[in-house]
């Protein structure tokens, strides 16, 4: 079972097949004991089987989806946080998602039904947190308020890891002494014995000696660069937002070196030793919520201003929005969670029209096409008026 996030929503939007089954089910009717969950699953599978039989798809396609539906078991759906589970099945795919939604029911078509999931996106999405100090590093994945440590290849464990790659015969070490390569190799007045407290070598009094402070600064910058690169490689292709938690100096260096496109604007600038796991989770979530609220606000402002100007760079007309989404014009789409509007989209002209007996849902079509073309989809919430089903900002006017 996976938690819903923007990346997963995009995966589902990009999946198109001859037959897609979307099953929204309550798995704890009447209190949530084991028997209730088993009965809920049995009833949902029975309803889904009837919908598949009536879908009009080929026998082989129905059989492939039915086989995956039959394989769905109690262990696959138990443990949902809000007693709601969304199941998406195609001939080559099964996804079970822990999400919050209001409706229950079964839907079949050539695309998954996604509109009910949008209300969950008002909540804090899954994200990653890079926690770094000179002494230690860790990347967490945050999902549903739970932090899970990640195994990140090639990420240095501490600043000392960077020093392993430096040639101590060519530069001063962090103790401020010129390493001779052989401890205690100097004799007489030049010899300095540090004993167990540090290395032995030549003090930095000669004109030719290195400034250990510059060396340490360079090591710190290399450390920040290696951290940024390793985390970016680990998260590549996920679209997961990343929050950085570090003291201000290291935090600035990590941001300076990071090219990760989903780096959250604001991070946590406390030293990690000041943060227990609970405080880290809460402060990172607050940074992300500010980011999401800012993005939603800026996107809605574009729509509201365009509608006020009448410049055709935004619309609340569902047919126009579905047409524009299919053409890749929609940059930001707001949808009333759970909305449904039957209609038809011409695959040749991409022109959409609303029709009660239409073969598809134009709302889900608009959501899927917007996400496929790298646009953003947001829940409408209390924006717009009661008659607004969708609102969109376009990349360019019609």
C-alpha positions as CSV (number, residue, x, y, z in Angstrom):
1,X,0.0,0.0,0.0
2,X,1.4,3.4,-1.0
3,X,0.6,6.9,0.3
4,X,-0.7,9.4,-2.2
5,X,1.6,12.1,-3.4
6,X,2.1,14.2,-6.5
7,X,4.5,11.8,-8.1
8,X,2.1,8.9,-7.7
9,X,-0.8,10.9,-9.0
10,X,1.2,11.7,-12.1
11,X,2.1,8.0,-12.6
12,X,-1.6,7.1,-12.5
13,X,-2.5,9.9,-14.8
14,X,0.0,8.7,-17.3
15,X,-1.3,5.2,-17.4
16,X,-3.8,4.5,-20.2
17,X,-5.0,1.0,-21.1
18,X,-7.9,-0.7,-22.9
19,X,-9.5,-1.2,-19.4
20,X,-8.7,0.6,-16.2
21,X,-10.5,-0.2,-13.0
22,X,-10.8,2.4,-10.2
23,X,-12.1,1.1,-7.0
24,X,-12.8,3.5,-4.0
25,X,-13.6,1.5,-0.9
26,X,-14.2,1.9,2.8
27,X,-12.4,-1.0,4.5
28,X,-13.7,-0.6,8.0
29,X,-17.5,-0.2,7.8
30,X,-19.0,-0.6,11.3
31,X,-15.9,-0.2,13.4
32,X,-13.0,-1.7,11.6
33,X,-12.4,-5.2,12.9
34,X,-11.0,-7.9,10.7
35,X,-14.4,-9.3,9.7
36,X,-15.7,-5.9,8.6
37,X,-12.7,-5.4,6.4
38,X,-13.0,-8.8,4.8
39,X,-16.7,-8.2,4.1
40,X,-16.0,-4.8,2.7
41,X,-13.3,-6.2,0.4
42,X,-15.6,-9.1,-0.7
43,X,-18.4,-6.7,-1.6
44,X,-16.2,-4.3,-3.4
45,X,-14.6,-7.1,-5.5
46,X,-18.1,-8.4,-6.4
47,X,-19.2,-4.9,-7.5
48,X,-16.0,-4.5,-9.5
49,X,-16.4,-7.9,-11.2
50,X,-19.9,-6.8,-12.4
51,X,-18.6,-3.5,-13.8
52,X,-15.8,-5.4,-15.6
53,X,-18.3,-7.8,-17.2
54,X,-20.4,-4.9,-18.5
55,X,-17.4,-2.8,-19.7
56,X,-17.6,-4.0,-23.3
57,X,-13.8,-4.7,-23.4
58,X,-12.4,-7.8,-25.0
59,X,-12.5,-11.1,-23.1
60,X,-8.7,-11.3,-22.8
61,X,-8.6,-7.7,-21.4
62,X,-11.3,-8.4,-18.9
63,X,-9.7,-11.6,-17.8
64,X,-6.3,-9.9,-17.2
65,X,-7.9,-7.2,-15.0
66,X,-10.2,-9.8,-13.3
67,X,-7.1,-11.9,-12.4
68,X,-5.5,-9.0,-10.7
69,X,-8.8,-8.2,-8.9
70,X,-9.1,-11.8,-7.7
71,X,-5.5,-11.6,-6.3
72,X,-6.4,-8.6,-4.1
73,X,-6.4,-9.9,-0.5
74,X,-7.0,-8.7,3.1
75,X,-3.4,-7.9,3.7
76,X,-3.3,-5.6,0.7
77,X,-6.0,-3.2,2.0
78,X,-5.6,-3.4,5.8
79,X,-3.9,-0.6,7.7
80,X,-5.4,2.5,5.9
81,X,-5.2,5.5,8.1
82,X,-8.7,6.8,7.4
83,X,-10.3,3.5,6.6
84,X,-10.3,4.4,2.9
85,X,-8.4,2.6,0.2
86,X,-8.2,3.4,-3.5
87,X,-7.4,0.5,-5.8
88,X,-6.3,1.0,-9.4
89,X,-6.0,-2.0,-11.7
90,X,-5.1,-2.3,-15.4
91,X,-4.0,-5.4,-17.3
92,X,-0.4,-4.6,-16.4
93,X,-0.7,-2.7,-13.1
94,X,-2.1,-2.9,-9.6
95,X,-1.8,0.0,-7.2
96,X,-3.3,0.1,-3.7
97,X,-3.3,3.6,-2.2
98,X,-4.0,4.9,1.3
99,X,-5.8,8.2,0.6
100,X,-8.6,10.4,1.9
101,X,-11.7,10.7,-0.3
102,X,-15.4,11.2,0.2
103,X,-17.0,8.9,-2.4
104,X,-16.9,5.1,-2.7
105,X,-17.7,3.1,-5.8
106,X,-16.3,1.4,-8.9
107,X,-15.4,3.0,-12.3
108,X,-14.1,1.5,-15.5
109,X,-12.8,3.1,-18.6
110,X,-9.5,3.6,-20.5
111,X,-8.2,5.9,-17.8
112,X,-8.2,5.8,-14.0
113,X,-10.6,8.1,-12.1
114,X,-8.5,10.5,-10.1
115,X,-10.8,13.4,-9.1
116,X,-11.8,11.9,-5.7
117,X,-8.1,11.9,-4.7
118,X,-7.6,15.6,-5.0
119,X,-9.0,16.5,-1.6
120,X,-6.0,14.5,-0.1
121,X,-3.6,16.9,-1.9
122,X,-4.7,19.7,0.5
123,X,-2.8,17.8,3.1
124,X,1.0,17.7,3.5
125,X,2.3,15.6,0.6
126,X,5.1,13.0,1.0
127,X,8.5,14.7,1.0
128,X,12.2,14.2,1.8
129,X,14.3,15.8,4.5
130,X,18.0,16.1,4.2
131,X,19.5,16.5,7.7
132,X,23.2,17.5,7.7
133,X,25.9,18.7,10.1
134,X,29.6,18.4,10.1
135,X,29.3,15.2,12.2
136,X,26.5,13.3,10.5
137,X,24.0,13.2,7.6
138,X,20.7,11.5,7.0
139,X,18.0,11.6,4.4
140,X,14.5,10.9,5.6
141,X,11.3,10.2,3.6
142,X,8.3,11.7,5.3
143,X,4.9,10.1,4.7
144,X,1.8,10.5,6.8
145,X,3.9,12.0,9.6
146,X,6.3,9.1,9.7
147,X,10.0,9.6,9.0
148,X,11.9,6.7,7.4
149,X,15.7,6.8,6.9
150,X,16.8,6.3,3.4
151,X,19.9,4.5,2.1
152,X,21.6,7.0,-0.2
153,X,24.6,5.7,-2.2
154,X,27.6,7.9,-2.4
155,X,26.4,10.3,0.3
156,X,29.2,11.2,2.8
157,X,28.3,10.3,6.4
158,X,30.2,13.3,7.8
159,X,32.7,16.0,7.0
160,X,35.5,13.5,7.8
161,X,34.5,11.5,4.8
162,X,35.6,14.4,2.6
163,X,39.0,14.5,4.2
164,X,39.6,10.9,3.2
165,X,40.0,12.1,-0.4
166,X,42.5,14.8,0.3
167,X,46.2,14.2,0.1
168,X,47.6,15.1,3.5
169,X,51.1,15.4,2.1
170,X,50.0,18.2,-0.2
171,X,47.9,20.3,2.2
172,X,47.5,21.1,5.8
173,X,45.0,19.0,7.8
174,X,42.2,20.3,10.0
175,X,44.5,20.5,13.1
176,X,46.5,23.3,11.4
177,X,49.8,21.4,11.0
178,X,51.8,20.4,7.9
179,X,51.6,16.6,7.8
180,X,55.0,15.1,7.1
181,X,53.5,11.8,6.1
182,X,55.5,10.1,8.9
183,X,54.3,11.1,12.4
184,X,57.2,12.3,14.6
185,X,59.7,12.3,11.7
186,X,61.1,15.7,12.6
187,X,63.8,15.9,15.3
188,X,65.0,18.5,17.7
189,X,63.3,21.9,18.1
190,X,61.1,21.4,15.1
191,X,59.5,18.3,16.4
192,X,56.1,18.8,18.0
193,X,54.5,15.9,20.0
194,X,50.8,16.1,20.3
195,X,50.4,12.7,21.8
196,X,46.9,11.3,21.8
197,X,45.3,14.7,21.3
198,X,46.3,15.2,17.7
199,X,48.8,14.5,15.0
200,X,52.5,15.2,15.0
201,X,54.1,17.4,12.5
202,X,55.4,20.8,11.6
203,X,53.6,23.9,13.0
204,X,52.2,26.4,10.5
205,X,54.9,29.1,11.1
206,X,56.7,28.9,7.8
207,X,55.9,31.3,4.9
208,X,55.2,28.3,2.7
209,X,52.7,26.7,5.0
210,X,49.0,26.3,4.1
211,X,46.2,28.1,5.9
212,X,44.3,25.3,7.5
213,X,41.2,27.5,7.8
214,X,41.0,27.8,4.0
215,X,41.5,24.1,3.6
216,X,38.6,23.4,6.1
217,X,36.4,25.9,4.2
218,X,37.1,24.1,0.9
219,X,36.4,20.7,2.5
220,X,33.1,22.1,3.8
221,X,32.1,23.3,0.3
222,X,33.1,19.9,-1.2
223,X,31.0,18.2,1.5
224,X,27.9,20.3,0.7
225,X,28.4,19.6,-3.0
226,X,28.7,15.8,-2.5
227,X,25.6,15.9,-0.3
228,X,23.6,17.8,-2.8
229,X,24.6,15.6,-5.7
230,X,24.0,12.3,-3.9
231,X,20.5,13.3,-2.7
232,X,19.6,14.7,-6.2
233,X,20.7,11.4,-7.7
234,X,18.7,9.4,-5.2
235,X,15.5,11.5,-5.7
236,X,15.8,11.8,-9.4
237,X,12.6,11.1,-11.2
238,X,10.4,11.2,-8.1
239,X,9.2,14.8,-8.0
240,X,9.4,14.5,-4.2
241,X,9.8,17.9,-2.5
242,X,13.1,18.2,-0.6
243,X,13.5,20.2,2.7
244,X,17.0,20.9,3.9
245,X,17.8,21.0,7.6
246,X,21.2,22.3,8.6
247,X,23.0,25.1,10.4
248,X,22.9,28.3,8.4
249,X,26.4,28.1,7.0
250,X,26.1,24.5,5.7
251,X,22.5,25.1,4.7
252,X,23.5,27.9,2.4
253,X,26.3,25.8,0.8
254,X,23.9,22.9,0.1
255,X,21.3,25.2,-1.5
256,X,24.1,26.9,-3.5
257,X,25.2,23.5,-4.9
258,X,21.8,21.9,-5.3
259,X,20.2,21.6,-8.8
260,X,17.3,19.5,-7.6
261,X,14.2,21.1,-9.2
262,X,11.9,20.3,-6.3
263,X,14.0,21.9,-3.5
264,X,11.6,23.7,-1.1
265,X,12.3,27.4,-0.9
266,X,12.4,27.6,2.9
267,X,14.3,25.1,5.0
268,X,15.1,24.4,8.6
269,X,18.2,26.4,9.7
270,X,18.7,25.0,13.2
271,X,21.7,22.8,14.0
272,X,20.4,19.2,13.8
273,X,21.4,18.5,17.4
274,X,18.7,21.0,18.4
275,X,16.0,18.9,16.7
276,X,14.5,15.7,17.9
277,X,12.6,13.6,15.3
278,X,9.2,15.1,16.3
279,X,10.4,18.7,16.0
280,X,12.2,18.0,12.7
281,X,9.1,16.4,11.2
282,X,6.9,19.4,12.3
283,X,9.3,22.1,11.1
284,X,9.9,20.4,7.8
285,X,6.1,20.0,7.3
286,X,5.6,23.7,8.1
287,X,8.2,24.7,5.4
288,X,6.4,22.5,2.9
289,X,2.9,23.7,3.7
290,X,4.1,27.3,3.2
291,X,5.5,26.3,-0.2
292,X,2.4,24.5,-1.3
293,X,0.1,27.4,-0.1
294,X,2.3,29.8,-2.0
295,X,2.2,27.8,-5.2
296,X,-1.6,27.4,-5.0
297,X,-2.1,31.1,-4.2
298,X,0.1,32.2,-7.1
299,X,-1.6,29.8,-9.5
300,X,-5.1,30.9,-8.5
301,X,-4.1,34.6,-8.8
302,X,-3.1,34.0,-12.4
303,X,-6.6,32.6,-13.1
304,X,-8.5,35.3,-11.2
305,X,-6.6,38.1,-12.9
306,X,-7.0,36.6,-16.4
307,X,-10.7,36.1,-15.9
308,X,-11.0,39.7,-14.8
309,X,-9.1,40.9,-17.8
310,X,-10.9,38.6,-20.2
311,X,-7.7,37.8,-22.1
312,X,-8.5,34.1,-22.6
313,X,-5.4,33.0,-20.7
314,X,-7.7,31.3,-18.2
315,X,-11.1,29.7,-18.2
316,X,-13.8,28.0,-16.0
317,X,-15.5,26.4,-19.0
318,X,-15.1,22.6,-18.6
319,X,-15.2,21.8,-22.3
320,X,-12.7,24.5,-23.1
321,X,-10.4,23.3,-20.3
322,X,-10.6,19.6,-21.3
323,X,-9.7,20.6,-24.9
324,X,-6.8,22.8,-23.8
325,X,-5.5,20.1,-21.4
326,X,-5.4,17.6,-24.2
327,X,-3.5,20.1,-26.3
328,X,-0.9,20.7,-23.5
329,X,-2.0,24.3,-22.9
330,X,-3.0,24.0,-19.2
331,X,-0.3,25.1,-16.8
332,X,-2.4,25.1,-13.6
333,X,-5.7,23.3,-13.1
334,X,-8.1,23.6,-10.1
335,X,-10.7,20.9,-9.7
336,X,-13.6,20.4,-7.3
337,X,-12.7,17.2,-5.5
338,X,-14.9,14.3,-6.6
339,X,-16.4,16.2,-9.5
340,X,-17.7,14.3,-12.5
341,X,-18.9,15.6,-15.9
342,X,-19.7,13.3,-18.7
343,X,-18.8,14.2,-22.3
344,X,-16.7,13.4,-25.3
345,X,-13.3,14.3,-26.6
346,X,-12.6,14.0,-30.3
347,X,-9.2,12.2,-30.5
348,X,-8.4,13.9,-33.9
349,X,-9.4,17.5,-33.2
350,X,-9.1,17.3,-29.4
351,X,-12.4,19.2,-29.2
352,X,-14.4,18.4,-26.1
353,X,-18.1,18.7,-25.5
354,X,-20.3,18.1,-22.5
355,X,-22.9,15.4,-23.0
356,X,-24.9,13.4,-20.3
357,X,-24.5,10.2,-22.3
358,X,-20.8,10.9,-23.1
359,X,-18.4,7.9,-23.0
360,X,-15.9,9.6,-20.6
361,X,-15.5,11.9,-17.7
362,X,-14.1,15.3,-18.9
363,X,-12.9,16.1,-15.4
364,X,-10.7,13.1,-15.2
365,X,-9.6,13.7,-18.8
366,X,-8.5,17.2,-17.9
367,X,-6.7,16.0,-14.8
368,X,-4.8,13.3,-16.6
369,X,-3.9,15.4,-19.6
370,X,-2.7,18.3,-17.4
371,X,-0.4,16.0,-15.4
372,X,0.8,14.2,-18.5
373,X,1.9,17.6,-19.9
374,X,3.7,18.6,-16.7
375,X,1.0,21.0,-15.5
376,X,0.0,21.3,-11.9
377,X,-3.4,20.1,-10.5
378,X,-4.8,21.5,-7.2
379,X,-8.0,20.9,-5.3
380,X,-10.4,23.9,-5.8
381,X,-11.4,24.1,-2.2
382,X,-13.3,27.2,-1.4
383,X,-12.1,29.1,-4.5
384,X,-14.5,30.1,-7.2
385,X,-18.3,30.0,-6.8
386,X,-20.6,27.1,-6.3
387,X,-21.1,26.5,-10.0
388,X,-17.3,26.2,-10.7
389,X,-16.2,22.6,-11.4
390,X,-12.8,23.4,-12.9
391,X,-10.7,26.5,-13.4
392,X,-7.5,26.6,-15.4
393,X,-4.6,28.9,-16.3
394,X,-3.2,28.5,-19.8
395,X,0.3,28.6,-20.9
396,X,-0.7,30.8,-23.8
397,X,-4.1,32.2,-25.0
398,X,-6.2,30.4,-27.6
